[in-house]
Amino acid sequence: MNNDPCLFCQIITGEIPSYKVYEDNDWLAFLDINPINLGHTLLLPKKHSRNLLDLPAGLLTKLGPVLQKLALSIKDATKADGINIGWNNESAAGQLVVHAHVHLIPRFTGDGFEHWKGHGGQTKDDFETTQNTIKESLLPN
């Protein structure tokens, strides 16, 4: 990730053209120009936030209905068999543009894209330690 002008902010302001499919006061959705499958859509807040980890709570409360509406519309319009919804947060997780955005990807039976394969071999102790660490992190400081 770099400090160049935010590509998505430039799309929001119209400096860079896009194939918009949805817009309201808070959110913009447009077709990904390098789609997994045609209809692959990006949904992003108009107010710049780095990613989910710093998105204001007020915007998060508005996300669900917009995300569901878009997912249903994309599935219907593309005649997809399913929809993947993904959110990459930080470069280690594959985030390429430093502006919060959700991927809505129409999926088709036999489209050739593989799902993640999990890492096996964890022990009961591994799971319990991880469970406790996460639960402790959720506690207020």
Secondary structure, DSSP 8 states (H G I E B T S, - for coil): ---S--HHHHHHTTSS---EEEE-SSEEEEE-SS-SSTT-EEEEESS--SSGGG--HHHHHHHHHHHHHHHHHHHHHHT-SEEEEE---SGGGT--SSS--EEEEEE-TT-------------HHHHHHHHHHHHHHHS--
